[in-house]
């Protein structure tokens, strides 16, 4: 059984992210990252810095307008646990991860 995640914007399949410090990219322009539930805001800023330049990001942070779509998939740790059960070679990289917190998968896509 091959477990994958699916982009909520274009329905493309991607491997389950193994490095929780990286921001991953989809072909449709969306970016995603695994983060703990108590670190969603910082992770969203990290993802946004991959999508926009520093000047654009400073402008966006200063306004209250909506310039992107965000999808947060909660309880992502259940998928990680299932992947570990199915694949004995699976080794996620937990650098800034609180093992007592829930994992989330955060997707952000810039509006055109």
MOPAC internal coordinates of N, CA, C and O (Angstrom, degrees):
PM7 1SCF
backbone

  N    0.0000 0     0.00 0     0.00 0    0    0    0
  C    1.4458 1     0.00 0     0.00 0    1    0    0
  C    1.5291 1   108.70 1     0.00 0    2    1    0
  O    1.2310 1   120.72 1   -54.25 1    3    2    1
  N    1.3170 1   116.23 1   125.75 1    3    2    1
  C    1.4566 1   121.38 1  -179.83 1    5    3    2
  C    1.5264 1   108.92 1  -103.04 1    6    5    3
  O    1.2310 1   120.71 1   -63.35 1    7    6    5
  N    1.3190 1   116.25 1   116.65 1    7    6    5
  C    1.4577 1   121.14 1   178.43 1    9    7    6
  C    1.5200 1   109.80 1   -93.15 1   10    9    7
  O    1.2310 1   120.96 1   -46.25 1   11   10    9
  N    1.3181 1   115.76 1   133.75 1   11   10    9
  C    1.4563 1   121.70 1   177.89 1   13   11   10
  C    1.5238 1   108.31 1  -139.43 1   14   13   11
  O    1.2310 1   121.41 1   -13.43 1   15   14   13
  N    1.3207 1   114.91 1   166.57 1   15   14   13
  C    1.4530 1   120.05 1   171.82 1   17   15   14
  C    1.5192 1   107.71 1  -106.77 1   18   17   15
  O    1.2310 1   120.55 1   -21.73 1   19   18   17
  N    1.3277 1   116.54 1   158.27 1   19   18   17
  C    1.4548 1   121.09 1  -177.53 1   21   19   18
  C    1.5237 1   109.39 1  -122.72 1   22   21   19
  O    1.2310 1   121.18 1   -47.23 1   23   22   21
  N    1.3151 1   115.34 1   132.77 1   23   22   21
  C    1.4610 1   120.99 1   177.93 1   25   23   22
  C    1.5313 1   109.25 1   -64.69 1   26   25   23
  O    1.2310 1   119.99 1   -52.66 1   27   26   25
  N    1.3336 1   117.62 1   127.34 1   27   26   25
  C    1.4680 1   119.24 1  -179.83 1   29   27   26
  C    1.5290 1   113.44 1   -73.48 1   30   29   27
  O    1.2310 1   120.03 1   171.20 1   31   30   29
  N    1.3275 1   117.54 1    -8.80 1   31   30   29
  C    1.4597 1   121.06 1  -177.16 1   33   31   30
  C    1.5224 1   113.01 1   -98.91 1   34   33   31
  O    1.2310 1   119.85 1   146.07 1   35   34   33
  N    1.3450 1   117.88 1   -33.93 1   35   34   33
  C    1.4694 1   119.72 1  -176.65 1   37   35   34
  C    1.5293 1   113.36 1  -129.52 1   38   37   35
  O    1.2310 1   120.09 1   176.95 1   39   38   37
  N    1.3378 1   117.43 1    -3.05 1   39   38   37
  C    1.4688 1   122.97 1   178.48 1   41   39   38
  C    1.5262 1   114.04 1    70.15 1   42   41   39
  O    1.2310 1   119.52 1  -164.30 1   43   42   41
  N    1.3398 1   118.53 1    15.70 1   43   42   41
  C    1.4685 1   121.11 1   175.26 1   45   43   42
  C    1.5261 1   109.68 1   -73.85 1   46   45   43
  O    1.2310 1   120.79 1   -34.06 1   47   46   45
  N    1.3220 1   116.09 1   145.94 1   47   46   45
  C    1.4614 1   121.06 1   177.41 1   49   47   46
  C    1.5235 1   110.65 1   -92.65 1   50   49   47
  O    1.2310 1   121.11 1   -34.41 1   51   50   49
  N    1.3323 1   115.49 1   145.59 1   51   50   49
  C    1.4605 1   122.70 1   179.49 1   53   51   50
  C    1.5215 1   108.81 1  -138.83 1   54   53   51
  O    1.2310 1   120.17 1   -28.24 1   55   54   53
  N    1.3381 1   117.27 1   151.76 1   55   54   53
  C    1.4634 1   119.11 1   174.46 1   57   55   54
  C    1.5301 1   110.07 1   -65.33 1   58   57   55
  O    1.2310 1   120.70 1   -24.95 1   59   58   57
  N    1.3012 1   116.26 1   155.05 1   59   58   57
  C    1.4649 1   120.64 1   176.98 1   61   59   58
  C    1.5244 1   108.56 1   -64.59 1   62   61   59
  O    1.2310 1   119.68 1   -52.29 1   63   62   61
  N    1.3383 1   118.22 1   127.71 1   63   62   61
  C    1.4672 1   120.79 1  -178.80 1   65   63   62
  C    1.5260 1   111.60 1   -61.90 1   66   65   63
  O    1.2310 1   120.76 1   -46.48 1   67   66   65
  N    1.3251 1   116.15 1   133.52 1   67   66   65
  C    1.4638 1   121.03 1  -179.22 1   69   67   66
  C    1.5196 1   112.80 1  -103.13 1   70   69   67
  O    1.2310 1   120.09 1   154.45 1   71   70   69
  N    1.3151 1   117.44 1   -25.55 1   71   70   69
  C    1.4610 1   121.21 1  -178.69 1   73   71   70
  C    1.5219 1   107.79 1  -105.01 1   74   73   71
  O    1.2310 1   120.86 1   -68.93 1   75   74   73
  N    1.3262 1   115.96 1   111.07 1   75   74   73
  C    1.4567 1   120.20 1  -173.74 1   77   75   74
  C    1.5229 1   112.97 1   -80.10 1   78   77   75
  O    1.2310 1   119.82 1  -179.06 1   79   78   77
  N    1.3203 1   117.95 1     0.94 1   79   78   77
  C    1.4625 1   121.21 1   176.78 1   81   79   78
  C    1.5224 1   112.07 1   -98.35 1   82   81   79
  O    1.2310 1   120.00 1   168.05 1   83   82   81
  N    1.3202 1   117.60 1   -11.95 1   83   82   81
  C    1.4653 1   121.49 1  -176.52 1   85   83   82
  C    1.5201 1   111.96 1   -92.26 1   86   85   83
  O    1.2310 1   121.35 1   -26.97 1   87   86   85
  N    1.3218 1   115.02 1   153.03 1   87   86   85
  C    1.4551 1   122.47 1   168.74 1   89   87   86
  C    1.5224 1   106.07 1  -101.37 1   90   89   87
  O    1.2310 1   120.47 1   -51.99 1   91   90   89
  N    1.3178 1   116.72 1   128.01 1   91   90   89
  C    1.4605 1   122.56 1  -178.14 1   93   91   90
  C    1.5297 1   109.25 1  -102.23 1   94   93   91
  O    1.2310 1   120.73 1   -24.19 1   95   94   93
  N    1.3358 1   116.21 1   155.81 1   95   94   93
  C    1.4617 1   121.87 1  -175.62 1   97   95   94
  C    1.5231 1   110.50 1  -121.35 1   98   97   95
  O    1.2310 1   121.15 1   -38.30 1   99   98   97
  N    1.3275 1   115.40 1   141.70 1   99   98   97
  C    1.4605 1   122.80 1   173.45 1  101   99   98
  C    1.5254 1   107.92 1  -103.38 1  102  101   99
  O    1.2310 1   120.52 1   -23.17 1  103  102  101
  N    1.3257 1   116.61 1   156.83 1  103  102  101
  C    1.4612 1   121.52 1   179.88 1  105  103  102
  C    1.5239 1   112.34 1   -61.27 1  106  105  103
  O    1.2310 1   119.83 1   154.16 1  107  106  105
  N    1.3307 1   117.94 1   -25.84 1  107  106  105
  C    1.4670 1   121.32 1  -177.07 1  109  107  106
  C    1.5277 1   112.83 1   -80.63 1  110  109  107
  O    1.2310 1   120.10 1   175.95 1  111  110  109
  N    1.3252 1   117.41 1    -4.05 1  111  110  109
  C    1.4589 1   120.77 1  -179.76 1  113  111  110
  C    1.5160 1   113.98 1   103.48 1  114  113  111
  O    1.2310 1   120.18 1   170.97 1  115  114  113
  N    1.3149 1   117.27 1    -9.03 1  115  114  113
  C    1.4675 1   120.30 1   177.32 1  117  115  114
  C    1.5281 1   109.58 1   -74.00 1  118  117  115
  O    1.2310 1   121.05 1   -26.84 1  119  118  117
  N    1.3185 1   115.60 1   153.16 1  119  118  117
  C    1.4621 1   121.93 1   174.49 1  121  119  118
  C    1.5185 1   108.03 1  -125.09 1  122  121  119
  O    1.2310 1   120.73 1   -28.33 1  123  122  121
  N    1.3290 1   116.21 1   151.67 1  123  122  121
  C    1.4587 1   119.46 1  -178.77 1  125  123  122
  C    1.5131 1   110.89 1  -145.76 1  126  125  123
  O    1.2310 1   121.71 1   -22.12 1  127  126  125
  N    1.3303 1   114.34 1   157.88 1  127  126  125
  C    1.4612 1   121.16 1  -177.25 1  129  127  126
  C    1.5212 1   108.75 1  -155.40 1  130  129  127
  O    1.2310 1   120.96 1   -33.69 1  131  130  129
  N    1.3271 1   115.78 1   146.31 1  131  130  129
  C    1.4595 1   121.74 1   173.12 1  133  131  130
  C    1.5188 1   107.70 1   -90.41 1  134  133  131
  O    1.2310 1   120.59 1   -45.56 1  135  134  133
  N    1.3309 1   116.49 1   134.44 1  135  134  133
  C    1.4627 1   119.58 1   178.77 1  137  135  134
  C    1.5203 1   109.59 1  -149.16 1  138  137  135
  O    1.2310 1   120.97 1   -18.16 1  139  138  137
  N    1.3147 1   115.75 1   161.84 1  139  138  137
  C    1.4596 1   119.57 1   176.12 1  141  139  138
  C    1.5260 1   108.65 1   -77.67 1  142  141  139
  O    1.2310 1   121.03 1   -23.45 1  143  142  141
  N    1.3133 1   115.63 1   156.55 1  143  142  141
  C    1.4566 1   121.07 1  -176.94 1  145  143  142
  C    1.5129 1   113.86 1   -59.43 1  146  145  143
  O    1.2310 1   120.17 1   150.08 1  147  146  145
  N    1.3248 1   117.28 1   -29.92 1  147  146  145
  C    1.4628 1   119.73 1  -178.98 1  149  147  146
  C    1.5274 1   112.15 1   -88.08 1  150  149  147
  O    1.2310 1   119.92 1  -174.59 1  151  150  149
  N    1.3271 1   117.76 1     5.41 1  151  150  149
  C    1.4616 1   120.90 1  -178.15 1  153  151  150
  C    1.5370 1   111.93 1  -126.50 1  154  153  151
  O    1.2310 1   120.52 1  -157.48 1  155  154  153
  N    1.3194 1   116.61 1    22.52 1  155  154  153
  C    1.4658 1   120.42 1  -176.06 1  157  155  154
  C    1.5273 1   111.51 1   -63.51 1  158  157  155
  O    1.2310 1   120.16 1   136.06 1  159  158  157
  N    1.3251 1   117.30 1   -43.94 1  159  158  157
  C    1.4646 1   119.89 1  -176.95 1  161  159  158
  C    1.5273 1   111.36 1   -61.33 1  162  161  159
  O    1.2310 1   119.89 1   133.73 1  163  162  161
  N    1.3261 1   117.82 1   -46.27 1  163  162  161
  C    1.4692 1   120.60 1   178.57 1  165  163  162
  C    1.5219 1   111.18 1   -63.38 1  166  165  163
  O    1.2310 1   120.42 1   141.49 1  167  166  165
  N    1.3185 1   116.80 1   -38.51 1  167  166  165
  C    1.4620 1   120.41 1   179.25 1  169  167  166
  C    1.5223 1   111.28 1   -66.49 1  170  169  167
  O    1.2310 1   120.36 1   143.33 1  171  170  169
  N    1.3304 1   116.92 1   -36.67 1  171  170  169
  C    1.4594 1   119.72 1   178.12 1  173  171  170
  C    1.5272 1   110.73 1   -65.27 1  174  173  171
  O    1.2310 1   120.11 1   141.67 1  175  174  173
  N    1.3233 1   117.40 1   -38.33 1  175  174  173
  C    1.4671 1   120.64 1   176.44 1  177  175  174
  C    1.5270 1   109.94 1   -65.37 1  178  177  175
  O    1.2310 1   120.41 1   139.38 1  179  178  177
  N    1.3396 1   116.82 1   -40.62 1  179  178  177
  C    1.4670 1   121.19 1   178.10 1  181  179  178
  C    1.5303 1   110.51 1   -61.48 1  182  181  179
  O    1.2310 1   120.33 1   135.09 1  183  182  181
  N    1.3228 1   116.98 1   -44.91 1  183  182  181
  C    1.4632 1   120.78 1   178.65 1  185  183  182
  C    1.5302 1   110.07 1   -64.87 1  186  185  183
  O    1.2310 1   120.36 1   135.74 1  187  186  185
  N    1.3291 1   116.91 1   -44.26 1  187  186  185
  C    1.4709 1   120.96 1  -178.82 1  189  187  186
  C    1.5221 1   111.57 1   -60.14 1  190  189  187
  O    1.2310 1   120.25 1   146.00 1  191  190  189
  N    1.3279 1   117.14 1   -34.00 1  191  190  189
  C    1.4673 1   119.63 1   179.31 1  193  191  190
  C    1.5270 1   112.02 1   -68.96 1  194  193  191
  O    1.2310 1   120.27 1   162.89 1  195  194  193
  N    1.3253 1   117.09 1   -17.11 1  195  194  193
  C    1.4678 1   121.56 1   174.66 1  197  195  194
  C    1.5296 1   111.03 1   -83.01 1  198  197  195
  O    1.2310 1   120.71 1   155.24 1  199  198  197
  N    1.3275 1   116.24 1   -24.76 1  199  198  197
  C    1.4608 1   121.12 1  -174.90 1  201  199  198
  C    1.5250 1   111.99 1   -92.19 1  202  201  199
  O    1.2310 1   120.47 1   139.75 1  203  202  201
  N    1.3337 1   116.70 1   -40.25 1  203  202  201
  C    1.4564 1   121.65 1  -175.84 1  205  203  202
  C    1.5201 1   111.16 1  -115.46 1  206  205  203
  O    1.2310 1   120.90 1   -24.59 1  207  206  205
  N    1.3338 1   115.88 1   155.41 1  207  206  205
  C    1.4678 1   121.02 1   173.96 1  209  207  206
  C    1.5312 1   108.71 1   -71.62 1  210  209  207
  O    1.2310 1   120.13 1   -11.68 1  211  210  209
  N    1.3221 1   117.37 1   168.32 1  211  210  209
  C    1.4645 1   121.22 1   179.85 1  213  211  210
  C    1.5279 1   111.70 1   -59.72 1  214  213  211
  O    1.2310 1   120.24 1   138.10 1  215  214  213
  N    1.3317 1   117.14 1   -41.90 1  215  214  213
  C    1.4681 1   120.66 1   179.55 1  217  215  214
  C    1.5246 1   111.58 1   -65.87 1  218  217  215
  O    1.2310 1   120.67 1   135.85 1  219  218  217
  N    1.3248 1   116.33 1   -44.15 1  219  218  217
  C    1.4671 1   120.11 1   178.15 1  221  219  218
  C    1.5217 1   110.58 1   -62.68 1  222  221  219
  O    1.2310 1   120.67 1   136.99 1  223  222  221
  N    1.3127 1   116.33 1   -43.01 1  223  222  221
  C    1.4587 1   120.76 1  -178.37 1  225  223  222
  C    1.5264 1   111.29 1   -64.00 1  226  225  223
  O    1.2310 1   119.99 1   139.14 1  227  226  225
  N    1.3305 1   117.63 1   -40.86 1  227  226  225
  C    1.4679 1   121.08 1   177.78 1  229  227  226
  C    1.5311 1   110.50 1   -61.68 1  230  229  227
  O    1.2310 1   120.37 1   138.36 1  231  230  229
  N    1.3319 1   116.90 1   -41.64 1  231  230  229
  C    1.4641 1   120.74 1   178.04 1  233  231  230
  C    1.5280 1   110.71 1   -64.24 1  234  233  231
  O    1.2310 1   120.46 1   134.13 1  235  234  233
  N    1.3185 1   116.72 1   -45.87 1  235  234  233
  C    1.4618 1   120.94 1  -178.16 1  237  235  234
  C    1.5225 1   112.05 1   -63.06 1  238  237  235
  O    1.2310 1   120.52 1   141.38 1  239  238  237
  N    1.3314 1   116.61 1   -38.62 1  239  238  237
  C    1.4680 1   120.54 1  -179.37 1  241  239  238
  C    1.5320 1   110.69 1   -68.93 1  242  241  239
  O    1.2310 1   120.23 1   156.57 1  243  242  241
  N    1.3440 1   117.16 1   -23.43 1  243  242  241
  C    1.4595 1   120.87 1  -178.23 1  245  243  242
  C    1.5298 1   112.59 1   -87.59 1  246  245  243
  O    1.2310 1   119.89 1   169.94 1  247  246  245
  N    1.3219 1   117.81 1   -10.06 1  247  246  245
  C    1.4629 1   121.00 1  -179.09 1  249  247  246
  C    1.5177 1   109.75 1  -111.98 1  250  249  247
  O    1.2310 1   121.21 1   -15.06 1  251  250  249
  N    1.3280 1   115.29 1   164.94 1  251  250  249
  C    1.4612 1   120.08 1   178.89 1  253  251  250
  C    1.5202 1   111.76 1  -106.21 1  254  253  251
  O    1.2310 1   120.26 1  -168.69 1  255  254  253
  N    1.3097 1   117.10 1    11.31 1  255  254  253
  C    1.4571 1   121.12 1  -179.51 1  257  255  254
  C    1.5198 1   110.72 1   -77.70 1  258  257  255
  O    1.2310 1   121.35 1   -22.34 1  259  258  257
  N    1.3158 1   115.02 1   157.66 1  259  258  257
  C    1.4566 1   120.78 1   178.85 1  261  259  258
  C    1.5251 1   108.95 1   -94.46 1  262  261  259
  O    1.2310 1   120.88 1   -59.77 1  263  262  261
  N    1.3405 1   115.93 1   120.23 1  263  262  261
  C    1.4592 1   121.07 1  -179.05 1  265  263  262
  C    1.5246 1   112.44 1  -120.08 1  266  265  263
  O    1.2310 1   120.38 1  -175.05 1  267  266  265
  N    1.3364 1   116.89 1     4.95 1  267  266  265
  C    1.4610 1   118.88 1  -178.70 1  269  267  266
  C    1.5215 1   109.70 1  -154.58 1  270  269  267
  O    1.2310 1   121.49 1   -14.12 1  271  270  269
  N    1.3114 1   114.75 1   165.88 1  271  270  269
  C    1.4572 1   122.16 1   173.15 1  273  271  270
  C    1.5179 1   107.66 1  -109.08 1  274  273  271
  O    1.2310 1   120.73 1   -41.08 1  275  274  273
  N    1.3199 1   116.21 1   138.92 1  275  274  273
  C    1.4645 1   121.68 1  -178.04 1  277  275  274
  C    1.5212 1   108.81 1  -126.26 1  278  277  275
  O    1.2310 1   120.71 1   -45.57 1  279  278  277
  N    1.3289 1   116.24 1   134.43 1  279  278  277
  C    1.4583 1   122.55 1   173.49 1  281  279  278
  C    1.5199 1   107.10 1  -126.83 1  282  281  279
  O    1.2310 1   120.60 1   -52.20 1  283  282  281
  N    1.3245 1   116.46 1   127.80 1  283  282  281
  C    1.4639 1   121.09 1   177.70 1  285  283  282
  C    1.5208 1   108.01 1  -116.70 1  286  285  283
  O    1.2310 1   121.01 1   -61.61 1  287  286  285
  N    1.3220 1   115.68 1   118.39 1  287  286  285
  C    1.4594 1   121.59 1   177.43 1  289  287  286
  C    1.5213 1   107.76 1   -98.03 1  290  289  287
  O    1.2310 1   120.75 1   -69.11 1  291  290  289
  N    1.3150 1   116.17 1   110.89 1  291  290  289
  C    1.4583 1   121.63 1  -177.35 1  293  291  290
  C    1.5338 1   110.20 1   -82.21 1  294  293  291
  O    1.2310 1   121.04 1   -12.91 1  295  294  293
  N    1.3190 1   115.61 1   167.09 1  295  294  293
  C    1.4732 1   122.65 1   178.56 1  297  295  294
  C    1.5221 1   112.58 1    57.32 1  298  297  295
  O    1.2310 1   120.41 1  -144.51 1  299  298  297
  N    1.3242 1   116.82 1    35.49 1  299  298  297
  C    1.4614 1   121.00 1   179.16 1  301  299  298
  C    1.5232 1   111.04 1   -66.17 1  302  301  299
  O    1.2310 1   120.31 1   157.88 1  303  302  301
  N    1.3343 1   117.02 1   -22.12 1  303  302  301
  C    1.4622 1   120.23 1   179.59 1  305  303  302
  C    1.5238 1   111.65 1   -63.63 1  306  305  303
  O    1.2310 1   119.78 1   154.36 1  307  306  305
  N    1.3258 1   118.03 1   -25.64 1  307  306  305
  C    1.4733 1   119.47 1   176.72 1  309  307  306
  C    1.5250 1   110.84 1   -65.42 1  310  309  307
  O    1.2310 1   120.16 1   142.00 1  311  310  309
  N    1.3361 1   117.30 1   -38.00 1  311  310  309
  C    1.4646 1   120.70 1   176.55 1  313  311  310
  C    1.5222 1   110.62 1   -68.05 1  314  313  311
  O    1.2310 1   120.33 1   140.17 1  315  314  313
  N    1.3365 1   116.97 1   -39.83 1  315  314  313
  C    1.4655 1   120.78 1   177.13 1  317  315  314
  C    1.5295 1   109.88 1   -61.04 1  318  317  315
  O    1.2310 1   120.15 1   136.35 1  319  318  317
  N    1.3263 1   117.31 1   -43.65 1  319  318  317
  C    1.4669 1   120.84 1   178.88 1  321  319  318
  C    1.5221 1   111.37 1   -62.86 1  322  321  319
  O    1.2310 1   120.29 1   138.53 1  323  322  321
  N    1.3207 1   117.05 1   -41.47 1  323  322  321
  C    1.4632 1   120.72 1   178.17 1  325  323  322
  C    1.5208 1   110.54 1   -64.37 1  326  325  323
  O    1.2310 1   120.24 1   138.03 1  327  326  325
  N    1.3248 1   117.14 1   -41.97 1  327  326  325
  C    1.4660 1   121.32 1   178.11 1  329  327  326
  C    1.5227 1   110.30 1   -61.15 1  330  329  327
  O    1.2310 1   119.91 1   138.98 1  331  330  329
  N    1.3408 1   117.78 1   -41.02 1  331  330  329
  C    1.4603 1   121.17 1   179.18 1  333  331  330
  C    1.5245 1   111.09 1   -64.17 1  334  333  331
  O    1.2310 1   120.33 1   141.90 1  335  334  333
  N    1.3224 1   116.97 1   -38.10 1  335  334  333
  C    1.4597 1   120.68 1   179.32 1  337  335  334
  C    1.5249 1   111.72 1   -66.50 1  338  337  335
  O    1.2310 1   120.15 1   144.50 1  339  338  337
  N    1.3298 1   117.31 1   -35.50 1  339  338  337
  C    1.4619 1   121.42 1  -176.67 1  341  339  338
  C    1.5219 1   113.63 1   -85.86 1  342  341  339
  O    1.2310 1   120.09 1   155.35 1  343  342  341
  N    1.3193 1   117.42 1   -24.65 1  343  342  341
  C    1.4647 1   121.42 1  -174.92 1  345  343  342
  C    1.5185 1   109.52 1  -127.83 1  346  345  343
  O    1.2310 1   120.32 1   -74.57 1  347  346  345
  N    1.3143 1   117.00 1   105.43 1  347  346  345
  C    1.4660 1   120.48 1  -177.27 1  349  347  346
  C    1.5227 1   112.64 1   -68.96 1  350  349  347
  O    1.2310 1   119.62 1   162.45 1  351  350  349
  N    1.3345 1   118.33 1   -17.55 1  351  350  349
  C    1.4672 1   121.57 1   178.44 1  353  351  350
  C    1.5245 1   112.81 1   -90.68 1  354  353  351
  O    1.2310 1   120.48 1   178.69 1  355  354  353
  N    1.3196 1   116.69 1    -1.31 1  355  354  353
  C    1.4648 1   121.38 1  -178.31 1  357  355  354
  C    1.5246 1   109.72 1   -68.81 1  358  357  355
  O    1.2310 1   121.15 1   -55.46 1  359  358  357
  N    1.3345 1   115.40 1   124.54 1  359  358  357
  C    1.4611 1   120.34 1   180.00 1  361  359  358
  C    1.5262 1   109.07 1  -139.14 1  362  361  359
  O    1.2310 1   120.56 1   -86.68 1  363  362  361
  N    1.3471 1   116.53 1    93.32 1  363  362  361
  C    1.4599 1   117.92 1   178.30 1  365  363  362
  C    1.5224 1   110.84 1   -70.41 1  366  365  363
  O    1.2310 1   120.85 1   -25.07 1  367  366  365
  N    1.3068 1   115.99 1   154.93 1  367  366  365
  C    1.4621 1   121.22 1  -179.78 1  369  367  366
  C    1.5197 1   108.40 1  -102.38 1  370  369  367
  O    1.2310 1   120.77 1   -70.71 1  371  370  369
  N    1.3240 1   116.13 1   109.29 1  371  370  369
  C    1.4617 1   121.88 1  -179.21 1  373  371  370
  C    1.5202 1   108.58 1  -104.10 1  374  373  371
  O    1.2310 1   119.76 1   -79.56 1  375  374  373
  N    1.3150 1   118.05 1   100.44 1  375  374  373
  C    1.4620 1   119.56 1   179.11 1  377  375  374
  C    1.5159 1   111.52 1   -98.85 1  378  377  375
  O    1.2310 1   120.14 1   123.70 1  379  378  377
  N    1.3102 1   117.34 1   -56.30 1  379  378  377
  C    1.4578 1   120.63 1  -177.82 1  381  379  378
  C    1.5191 1   109.36 1  -111.94 1  382  381  379
  O    1.2310 1   120.37 1  -139.59 1  383  382  381
  N    1.2813 1   116.90 1    40.41 1  383  382  381
  C    1.4506 1   121.81 1  -171.80 1  385  383  382
  C    1.5208 1   110.45 1  -105.37 1  386  385  383
  O    1.2310 1   120.72 1   -49.39 1  387  386  385
  N    1.3165 1   116.22 1   130.61 1  387  386  385
  C    1.4593 1   122.61 1   174.95 1  389  387  386
  C    1.5218 1   107.30 1   -88.61 1  390  389  387
  O    1.2310 1   120.49 1   -71.02 1  391  390  389
  N    1.3167 1   116.66 1   108.98 1  391  390  389
  C    1.4696 1   119.92 1  -174.70 1  393  391  390
  C    1.5202 1   113.45 1   -64.63 1  394  393  391
  O    1.2310 1   119.66 1   166.28 1  395  394  393
  N    1.3269 1   118.26 1   -13.72 1  395  394  393
  C    1.4577 1   121.15 1   179.53 1  397  395  394
  C    1.5302 1   112.00 1   -93.71 1  398  397  395
  O    1.2310 1   120.34 1   172.80 1  399  398  397
  N    1.3186 1   116.96 1    -7.20 1  399  398  397
  C    1.4627 1   120.99 1   179.63 1  401  399  398
  C    1.5145 1   111.32 1   -96.95 1  402  401  399
  O    1.2310 1   121.04 1   -19.95 1  403  402  401
  N    1.3120 1   115.61 1   160.05 1  403  402  401
  C    1.4585 1   120.94 1   177.07 1  405  403  402
  C    1.5216 1   109.81 1   -78.96 1  406  405  403
  O    1.2310 1   121.11 1   -33.20 1  407  406  405
  N    1.3259 1   115.49 1   146.80 1  407  406  405
  C    1.4647 1   120.73 1   176.81 1  409  407  406
  C    1.5206 1   110.01 1   -92.64 1  410  409  407
  O    1.2310 1   121.30 1   -33.80 1  411  410  409
  N    1.3145 1   115.12 1   146.20 1  411  410  409
  C    1.4527 1   122.41 1   176.55 1  413  411  410
  C    1.5193 1   108.48 1  -130.13 1  414  413  411
  O    1.2310 1   120.94 1   -27.61 1  415  414  413
  N    1.3055 1   115.80 1   152.39 1  415  414  413
  C    1.4594 1   121.80 1   172.61 1  417  415  414
  C    1.5221 1   106.36 1  -110.54 1  418  417  415
  O    1.2310 1   120.61 1   -62.70 1  419  418  417
  N    1.3300 1   116.44 1   117.30 1  419  418  417
  C    1.4641 1   121.91 1  -175.69 1  421  419  418
  C    1.5259 1   108.96 1  -106.70 1  422  421  419
  O    1.2310 1   120.75 1   -53.40 1  423  422  421
  N    1.3244 1   116.18 1   126.60 1  423  422  421
  C    1.4629 1   123.43 1   176.94 1  425  423  422
  C    1.5195 1   108.50 1  -113.78 1  426  425  423
  O    1.2310 1   120.16 1   -42.72 1  427  426  425
  N    1.3238 1   117.30 1   137.28 1  427  426  425
  C    1.4643 1   122.06 1   173.84 1  429  427  426
  C    1.5268 1   107.89 1  -135.07 1  430  429  427
  O    1.2310 1   121.43 1   -45.63 1  431  430  429
  N    1.3357 1   114.86 1   134.37 1  431  430  429
  C    1.4657 1   119.98 1   175.77 1  433  431  430
  C    1.5161 1   108.78 1  -131.37 1  434  433  431
  O    1.2310 1   121.30 1   -49.66 1  435  434  433
  N    1.3003 1   115.11 1   130.34 1  435  434  433
  C    1.4649 1   122.60 1   178.84 1  437  435  434
  C    1.5208 1   109.35 1   -68.06 1  438  437  435
  O    1.2310 1   120.61 1   -44.96 1  439  438  437
  N    1.3350 1   116.44 1   135.04 1  439  438  437
  C    1.4627 1   119.89 1   175.60 1  441  439  438
  C    1.5149 1   109.11 1   -75.43 1  442  441  439
  O    1.2310 1   120.74 1   -37.36 1  443  442  441
  N    1.3210 1   116.18 1   142.64 1  443  442  441
  C    1.4738 1   120.57 1   179.98 1  445  443  442
  C    1.4995 1   111.52 1   -86.78 1  446  445  443
  O    1.2310 1   120.10 1   180.00 1  447  446  445

